[in-house]
Amino acid sequence: MAALSVRMIVFTGASIANRRLGQAIISLARSVRLERIIATGYDAVATRQSERAQVLNELEIDRPASALPSSLIERVEETVRGALGIANTRHRSAMRSLRLPAEQGVAALIFRTVADNYARGNAAANRDRSQENWRWQRLQPQIAAHNKSREVVLERAIAAACLRRGRADWANQVPVASGLIDGAADGRRAIDLVHRHGERHFELIELKIASDTPLYAAVEIIGYGCLWLLARSNPPSQGSAILDADHIDLSVLAPLAYYARYDLTELEAALDLRCVALGQANGVKMNFAFRALDERLAGSLTCDDDTLLAALDNCISASTQPQDGS
């Protein structure tokens, strides 16, 4: 059996409900150096989605250790799903049943996953390939005529208003991973909005209007926070005011309606606690928060520049607002 090399096992057909069988499969997979298991059709190993996610996470589905990662955030989603016992961070049903205790170290898990990709991809050696990563301060107001995404429309409207009003405390579409890994799909990976609160204090913002879930958005922006920590420890030679910072806020910014069906108090507190701990371990201050867009920015953008920017400066905490059913 030890000499057997298995490249892929595909489970199809009826559900396998026996947990002992699941553990046996895990043992077999490890003993024969199984590199990937793909579950298709009905649930494999366990009938409940949470058990299935846990089993797949235990199998450590990934590439061989020597292979280059396809992205600096490769396996972040899978790692979080496995840790929380949910099927998908984008599923609203998973959010409604989610309970995240304060001791759940999601931020540290994300950091370890990103750091592993960073090391395997030899990203530090490629930090000078692009002059665009972590640039400050360059506004990108251009938008394609066919692009009707409400998030993109709002983001570019903010950039255009800042340009016209001479605001130097905002930037948008800040690249974070261009050229760091050969052949990786990270060239267009960028932070939606960055706000400068002080000389060494910045806020990295994931902007949402209706897509995905607050949890998915939180994982995205915490992943970017982890990339900031790694880039800060291996800065590019051209320098960056963002990387020179020692205080970073990680925020999801969305209309109140985006959060309305969820109770975010526990989730926000747990994520913030672990982001603070992760920051302290790396010698910086790091926080996390869900923030609510002023309602004037949540619908059609008919306001003038001054009103838009005033509304942007008026964003509030989302977790302290009444939720549906409360």
N, C-alpha and C positions, 0 to 999 in steps of 0.2 A: 504493500500500500504506500510506503514512504516514497517509492520511486515513481509513483503515479503523478503526472502533471496534468492538472485540470485547468483549462483556460476559462471555461464558462459553463455554468449550469443554468438552465432556464426552467423555472417552475411554471407549469400551466395546469389548467383543469380545476378540480374542486379544491376548496379550502382544506388546509391541514390544521386541525385545531389542537393537536397534542403538543404541549409545550416541551415535554421531554424529547420528542422527536426533533423539535426545533433546536434544542441544545445539542443533540447528537449531530445535527447537520453542521452546527457551528464548529464542533470539535473536528468533524471530518474535513470541513473547509480549511481549517488551520493546518491539519496534519498533511494535507496534500497540496499546500501552498495555493489554495484557490485565490485567484486574482480578482474575480468579479462574479457576483451572483445577480442576475436580473430576475425580478419577480414580475410575471405578466399574468394576465387573466385574473383569476380570483386571488384573494390574499394567500400568501405563502407563509407557512410556519405558524401563523396565528390568525385568528379571525378578527380580532379587534385591531383597528388601525394603529393604535398606540403601541401594541405589542409588536406588530409588524415593523413599525419604524424603529423600535428598540432593537429587534433582532438584526435588521439590516445595518444599523449603526454598529452593533457588536461585531459584525463581520468585517468592519473597517473597509468598506468598499472604496477603493481608490486605485491609483496606478502603482506600478512598482516604484519603490523608493527612489530609484535612479532616474525615473522619467521626469521630463520637464512638466510642470503644471501648465494647464491650458490657460490659467488665469491666476492672478494673485488672490482671488476670492474663491478659488476652486474648493469645493466640499464644505464651504461655510454653511450653506443652506442645509445640507445633509447632517452636518454636525449638530446644528441647533435643533433640527427636527428630532434627531435621536435623543438628545439630552432632555427635551421637553415631552417626548412621547407623543408627538403629533404627526399627522400625515403630511401637512404642507403649511408653511407660514403664511401662504397667500389665501388659505381657506378661512372664510369668516366663521365657520362652525368651530374650527380649532381655537379661534380667538375667544369665542363665547365660553368655552369650557376650560380655558387655560387658567392654571393656577401656578404662579411663579413665586416660590418662597424666596426670602431674602438671601438664603444661603446658596441658591442656584447660581453658579458662576458662569453665566452665559457670555459675558464680556471676555473673561479669561479664555473660554473655549474658542471664541472667535479669534482672539489674538494668537493663540497657539496655532490655529489652522492657517491663518494668514502668514504668520512668521515662518511656518514650515514651507509654505509655497514660496515665500520670499527667499529662503535659504536654498531650496532645491532649484529655483529658477535663477540663482546667482544674480538677483536683482541689484544688490549693492554695487557690483562691478559695472552695471549698466546705468548707473544713476545720472551720468552726464550725456546720455544719448539724446535726450530731449530737453530743450530749453523751456518747455511749456509746463512741465510738472510743477505744481504748487506755485504757479505764477501769481503775483500780486502787483498792481491792481489793474486788470484789463477787463472791460465790460464788453459783452457779446450781445448786442441787441438784434442782430440779423435773425430772421426767421423765414423759412421757405413758405411760399404762398399756399402750398398744399397742406402745410402742417397745421392741423386744427386741434392738437392736443391742448387741453385747458391748462395743464401744468406748464407746458412750453410757452404758451401764449402769455401767461402771467409772468413767468420768469423773464422773458425777453422784454415785456412791458416795464418791469422793474429796472432792468438794465438800461433801457432807453430813457426812462425818467431820470435815473441817476446821471446819465451822460448830459442830458439837457439842463439839469439843475446843478451840475458840478459836484455831485456827491462822490466823495472818494472813500467812503467807508463800506461800500458794497462791491462785490464782484459776483459773476455768475459763470457757470461752466468751467470750473477750475480743474484742469487735468491732474490726475494723481498717479498714473501708472504707465504712461506712454513710453514704449521702448524698453521697459525694465526686464521683460522676459521674451526671448526669441520666439516668434511665431504666436505669441499669446494674443487673445482677443481683448486686450485692455486699452487699445489705442484711443478709444472714445470714452473711456471711463472717466467721469468727471463729477465733481460735487455741484449740485444745482445752484446753491447760493452760499456765499461766504460773507459774513458781516464782521467788521472790525469794531470791537468795543473799546479797545485801548491799544497802547503801543505793542504789548505782548499778549493780548487777549483777543481771540477770534472765536466766532461761532460758525460751525459747519452745519449746513441745513439741507435736509432731504425734503423737497417740496412735493406735497401730494394734494390732489383735488378729489379724485374718486377712485383711483386705481389701487389695487392690492389691499393690504390691511396695515394697521398701525404696527403690528409686530414685524411684518416684512420690512416696512420702512425703517423701523428701529434697527433691525439687523444690518440693513444697508449702511446706515450712517455710522453705526458702531464699527463696521468693517472699515469704513474710510478713516475713522479715528485710529484704528489699529495701523493702517497704512501710514498715517501721519506720525505715529510713534516710531515706526521703523525707518521712515524717511528722515526723521529728525535725528536718529542715531547714526544715519549714513547720508548726510545732506549732500546735494549736488554742489558742484564748485561755484555755480553762479549765485548761490544764496537765494533765500526766500524769507520774506517777512513772516509768512505763515509758519514756516518751520522754525523761525527764531522765537516764536511764541512759547510761553510756559503755562498758558491757561487756555484750554479749548472747551467750548460747550458743544455738545452733539445734540442736535434738535431735529425732530420731525415737525414740520409746519404744514398745517392743513386746516380746512374749515371745520367748525364745530360739528357740522353734519357728518363729516368723515369719521368722527369719534363717537357719534351719538349712541350707537348700539352697544358700546363696550364700557365696562368699568375699568379705567386705566390706572387707578390709584396704586394698586398693589404692583402691577407690572412696571409702572414708571419708577416707583420707589426701589424695587429690586434692581432694575437696570442701572439707575443712578448710583446706587450703593456700590455696585460692582465696577462701574466706570470710574468712580472715585478711587476705589482700591487699585484698579489697573493703572490709573494715572500716578498715584502715589508710588507704586512699585517702579515707575519709570521716571520719577523725579519731576512730575508736572501735575497741574491741577486739571482734572477732566470731569465733566458733568454730563448728564443726559436729561432731556425733558421732552415731553409732548407739548407743543405750543399751538395755539389756535389763531388762525388768520382773522383779521378784522373782517366782518361780514361784507364790507364794501369791496373786498378783493375776492370774495368767494363766488360771485356771479359774473355777469358781463361787465367788462371793464369800460365804464363810461365816464369815469372820474378823470380830472386833470392831474398833471404830474404832482402838484403840491398835495392834493388830497390823497393820491395813491401812496406817496412816500410817508405822509402822516399816518395813514392807516397801517402801513408796514411797520412803522415805529411803535404802533399801538398793539402789537400782538401780545396775547396773554397766555397764561397756563391753560392747557386743555383738561388736565386731570382734576382740576378743582371745580369745573363746570358741571351742572346737573346733567345726568345721563338719562336716556329714555327709560322709563319705568322706575325712576328713583323718586 
